[in-house]
């Protein structure tokens, strides 16, 4: 994924964002509440710029590698976007919500020439999850991937759903391709997409207007937005990137007003109010209303809906508000990188994130319970060549570490060499974690990894579970960087679907009638596991993900559920995870619900729901309480 390109304006006729129509009415209420947290997922930000003096900003380490050139494209973009939101009053740049807290999560770095290096959907998903875990209410993403289908990777879909589940609003750029097309993540459900218009309320030719944006996209001012330049200067820029920052800042102010009113901040309600109050396109004044998306941003109307919902709706019915526009300045176009690309960019080591918007200085390692397959890498050509030399001394001249069977043979003879490679957990051939056993039982951990790999080669296992703590990151030889797991040995397991079915249901009986019941149960377990592995594929990082992943490996609970379901000729319908209303002190409990139906009598027979509770507060989750079940239509 790369940043949405921008258009650079001349310095003549510089326009401050403070002149944005109706913004003063919001500022009369608040400049932003520090309890509202806005995360900016962008390039590096020069926090030494005078406009950030006094701003409550915290940079969170991500997997972006290297230190960006302070004058490079990524830093220029990130600094400009951040200043649009957080620039302090009286400084060279006054941001829209200077009183709110800010999280800076560097996601992009400089590429060749003046380009911006790509970022994968997987890295974007990780950064989104980090932002939510650290308390963000709003996530600004001025980047995207041009897409024909609008379908994201499962990782990105999970991260966006995680935001929706936690009432965190993603505000994302619609894209600068100038076509009836979509960008990810702007096109995903629950995201607020932002297109750009000029100071006269006319959409820019480059601003995208894909079909999904007609129901979840808003036009906002994106022309001549004054922002900070790394090193201390300022510049005017235009584009959907900066219109996105404008909207994120306004959302933060509206959330702050909710707090001032004594209400609970509700980003979903803000999104709904923005879309409901948008000023629709006037078909008499344009040939193509699609370019206006849902409509143009109506600050007054949105504020009215938030502060006085019923009066605000009546006011919008009584009048059609006209747009108040800024005067345009001369604009000069610049190069506009516009695509989100596959993951081949280098990344930077990460540290354990903080749980409190990064404001207290405390840090906490992240718990992980991930499912995948075992692989390995060398980290560098030098490490690979060193292993070749050592292996040939111990084995033979033809020894090849790229052959996993030969590698394992050498590790059996020299088990201490197991720590010389990078063990990785793959999902669909994509490395998602590095596994690095540590502590006094590290040799046992490496022994289990060797065993897992051997069992995979012999096709005796299909999946492994790796619980543990995610701390830091590791750069692979391929150039990507993945989080590092220090595994908890007692929770490391390997299995095949056939073996798990056997452990749940026992051996297949000889009796023909009993075989039918057995096969029905086996089919149900197969379906359940396939859905966990493929439909619900995840990183095992959030509490919900750890609960569902553990459920897939808990043979005892599965045995009870599927034996009962099979005896009643019922098949799995839905899998849900929700926060348990009851839990032990100092624990975190989630209910896993499996709903079954009778495929032959769907309309005549009630569904059967089974619920068991998983405590995910420890490195290895555990089920607590009794299995519960009930019927429902």
Secondary structure as the mmCIF struct_conf table of DSSP 4:
data_model
#
loop_
_struct_conf.conf_type_id
_struct_conf.id
_struct_conf.beg_label_comp_id
_struct_conf.beg_label_asym_id
_struct_conf.beg_label_seq_id
_struct_conf.end_label_comp_id
_struct_conf.end_label_asym_id
_struct_conf.end_label_seq_id
STRN STRN1 UNK A 2 UNK A 3
HELX_LH_PP_P HELX_LH_PP_P1 UNK A 4 UNK A 5
STRN STRN2 UNK A 7 UNK A 9
HELX_LH_PP_P HELX_LH_PP_P2 UNK A 10 UNK A 10
BEND BEND1 UNK A 11 UNK A 11
TURN_TY1_P TURN_TY1_P1 UNK A 12 UNK A 13
HELX_RH_3T_P HELX_RH_3T_P1 UNK A 17 UNK A 19
BEND BEND2 UNK A 20 UNK A 20
TURN_TY1_P TURN_TY1_P2 UNK A 21 UNK A 22
HELX_RH_AL_P HELX_RH_AL_P1 UNK A 23 UNK A 27
TURN_TY1_P TURN_TY1_P3 UNK A 28 UNK A 29
BEND BEND3 UNK A 31 UNK A 31
TURN_TY1_P TURN_TY1_P4 UNK A 34 UNK A 35
BEND BEND4 UNK A 36 UNK A 36
STRN STRN3 UNK A 37 UNK A 42
BEND BEND5 UNK A 43 UNK A 43
TURN_TY1_P TURN_TY1_P5 UNK A 47 UNK A 48
BEND BEND6 UNK A 49 UNK A 49
HELX_RH_3T_P HELX_RH_3T_P2 UNK A 50 UNK A 52
TURN_TY1_P TURN_TY1_P6 UNK A 53 UNK A 54
STRN STRN4 UNK A 57 UNK A 60
BEND BEND7 UNK A 63 UNK A 63
BEND BEND8 UNK A 66 UNK A 66
TURN_TY1_P TURN_TY1_P7 UNK A 70 UNK A 71
BEND BEND9 UNK A 72 UNK A 72
HELX_RH_AL_P HELX_RH_AL_P2 UNK A 73 UNK A 86
HELX_LH_PP_P HELX_LH_PP_P3 UNK A 87 UNK A 88
TURN_TY1_P TURN_TY1_P8 UNK A 89 UNK A 90
BEND BEND10 UNK A 91 UNK A 93
TURN_TY1_P TURN_TY1_P9 UNK A 96 UNK A 99
BEND BEND11 UNK A 100 UNK A 100
STRN STRN5 UNK A 101 UNK A 106
STRN STRN6 UNK A 110 UNK A 110
BEND BEND12 UNK A 112 UNK A 112
TURN_TY1_P TURN_TY1_P10 UNK A 113 UNK A 114
STRN STRN7 UNK A 116 UNK A 116
HELX_RH_AL_P HELX_RH_AL_P3 UNK A 121 UNK A 133
TURN_TY1_P TURN_TY1_P11 UNK A 134 UNK A 135
BEND BEND13 UNK A 137 UNK A 137
STRN STRN8 UNK A 138 UNK A 141
STRN STRN9 UNK A 143 UNK A 147
BEND BEND14 UNK A 148 UNK A 149
HELX_LH_PP_P HELX_LH_PP_P4 UNK A 151 UNK A 153
HELX_RH_AL_P HELX_RH_AL_P4 UNK A 154 UNK A 165
TURN_TY1_P TURN_TY1_P12 UNK A 166 UNK A 167
STRN STRN10 UNK A 169 UNK A 173
BEND BEND15 UNK A 176 UNK A 177
BEND BEND16 UNK A 179 UNK A 180
STRN STRN11 UNK A 182 UNK A 184
TURN_TY1_P TURN_TY1_P13 UNK A 185 UNK A 187
BEND BEND17 UNK A 188 UNK A 188
TURN_TY1_P TURN_TY1_P14 UNK A 189 UNK A 190
STRN STRN12 UNK A 192 UNK A 197
TURN_TY1_P TURN_TY1_P15 UNK A 199 UNK A 200
BEND BEND18 UNK A 201 UNK A 201
HELX_LH_PP_P HELX_LH_PP_P5 UNK A 202 UNK A 202
STRN STRN13 UNK A 203 UNK A 203
HELX_LH_PP_P HELX_LH_PP_P6 UNK A 204 UNK A 204
TURN_TY1_P TURN_TY1_P16 UNK A 205 UNK A 206
BEND BEND19 UNK A 207 UNK A 207
TURN_TY1_P TURN_TY1_P17 UNK A 211 UNK A 212
HELX_RH_AL_P HELX_RH_AL_P5 UNK A 213 UNK A 216
STRN STRN14 UNK A 217 UNK A 221
BEND BEND20 UNK A 223 UNK A 224
STRN STRN15 UNK A 225 UNK A 229
TURN_TY1_P TURN_TY1_P18 UNK A 230 UNK A 232
STRN STRN16 UNK A 233 UNK A 238
BEND BEND21 UNK A 239 UNK A 239
HELX_RH_AL_P HELX_RH_AL_P6 UNK A 240 UNK A 260
TURN_TY1_P TURN_TY1_P19 UNK A 261 UNK A 262
HELX_LH_PP_P HELX_LH_PP_P7 UNK A 263 UNK A 265
HELX_RH_AL_P HELX_RH_AL_P7 UNK A 267 UNK A 277
STRN STRN17 UNK A 279 UNK A 279
TURN_TY1_P TURN_TY1_P20 UNK A 283 UNK A 285
BEND BEND22 UNK A 287 UNK A 287
HELX_RH_3T_P HELX_RH_3T_P3 UNK A 289 UNK A 292
TURN_TY1_P TURN_TY1_P21 UNK A 293 UNK A 294
STRN STRN18 UNK A 296 UNK A 296
HELX_RH_AL_P HELX_RH_AL_P8 UNK A 299 UNK A 307
BEND BEND23 UNK A 308 UNK A 308
HELX_RH_AL_P HELX_RH_AL_P9 UNK A 309 UNK A 318
HELX_LH_PP_P HELX_LH_PP_P8 UNK A 321 UNK A 324
HELX_LH_PP_P HELX_LH_PP_P9 UNK A 326 UNK A 328
STRN STRN19 UNK A 331 UNK A 332
BEND BEND24 UNK A 343 UNK A 343
BEND BEND25 UNK A 345 UNK A 345
HELX_LH_PP_P HELX_LH_PP_P10 UNK A 352 UNK A 354
BEND BEND26 UNK A 355 UNK A 356
TURN_TY1_P TURN_TY1_P22 UNK A 357 UNK A 358
BEND BEND27 UNK A 360 UNK A 360
HELX_LH_PP_P HELX_LH_PP_P11 UNK A 365 UNK A 365
STRN STRN20 UNK A 366 UNK A 377
BEND BEND28 UNK A 379 UNK A 380
HELX_RH_AL_P HELX_RH_AL_P10 UNK A 381 UNK A 394
BEND BEND29 UNK A 395 UNK A 395
TURN_TY1_P TURN_TY1_P23 UNK A 397 UNK A 398
TURN_TY1_P TURN_TY1_P24 UNK A 401 UNK A 402
BEND BEND30 UNK A 403 UNK A 403
HELX_RH_AL_P HELX_RH_AL_P11 UNK A 404 UNK A 413
HELX_RH_3T_P HELX_RH_3T_P4 UNK A 415 UNK A 420
BEND BEND31 UNK A 421 UNK A 421
STRN STRN21 UNK A 422 UNK A 427
TURN_TY1_P TURN_TY1_P25 UNK A 428 UNK A 429
STRN STRN22 UNK A 430 UNK A 435
BEND BEND32 UNK A 439 UNK A 439
TURN_TY1_P TURN_TY1_P26 UNK A 440 UNK A 441
HELX_RH_AL_P HELX_RH_AL_P12 UNK A 442 UNK A 457
TURN_TY1_P TURN_TY1_P27 UNK A 458 UNK A 459
BEND BEND33 UNK A 460 UNK A 460
BEND BEND34 UNK A 462 UNK A 462
STRN STRN23 UNK A 463 UNK A 475
TURN_TY1_P TURN_TY1_P28 UNK A 477 UNK A 478
BEND BEND35 UNK A 479 UNK A 479
STRN STRN24 UNK A 481 UNK A 487
HELX_RH_3T_P HELX_RH_3T_P5 UNK A 489 UNK A 491
STRN STRN25 UNK A 493 UNK A 495
HELX_RH_AL_P HELX_RH_AL_P13 UNK A 497 UNK A 505
BEND BEND36 UNK A 507 UNK A 507
HELX_LH_PP_P HELX_LH_PP_P12 UNK A 508 UNK A 509
BEND BEND37 UNK A 510 UNK A 511
HELX_RH_AL_P HELX_RH_AL_P14 UNK A 512 UNK A 530
HELX_RH_PI_P HELX_RH_PI_P1 UNK A 531 UNK A 535
TURN_TY1_P TURN_TY1_P29 UNK A 536 UNK A 536
BEND BEND38 UNK A 540 UNK A 540
BEND BEND39 UNK A 542 UNK A 542
HELX_RH_AL_P HELX_RH_AL_P15 UNK A 543 UNK A 551
TURN_TY1_P TURN_TY1_P30 UNK A 552 UNK A 553
HELX_RH_AL_P HELX_RH_AL_P16 UNK A 555 UNK A 567
TURN_TY1_P TURN_TY1_P31 UNK A 568 UNK A 569
STRN STRN26 UNK A 571 UNK A 579
BEND BEND40 UNK A 581 UNK A 581
TURN_TY1_P TURN_TY1_P32 UNK A 585 UNK A 586
STRN STRN27 UNK A 589 UNK A 597
TURN_TY1_P TURN_TY1_P33 UNK A 599 UNK A 600
BEND BEND41 UNK A 601 UNK A 601
TURN_TY1_P TURN_TY1_P34 UNK A 602 UNK A 604
BEND BEND42 UNK A 605 UNK A 605
STRN STRN28 UNK A 607 UNK A 615
BEND BEND43 UNK A 617 UNK A 620
STRN STRN29 UNK A 622 UNK A 632
#
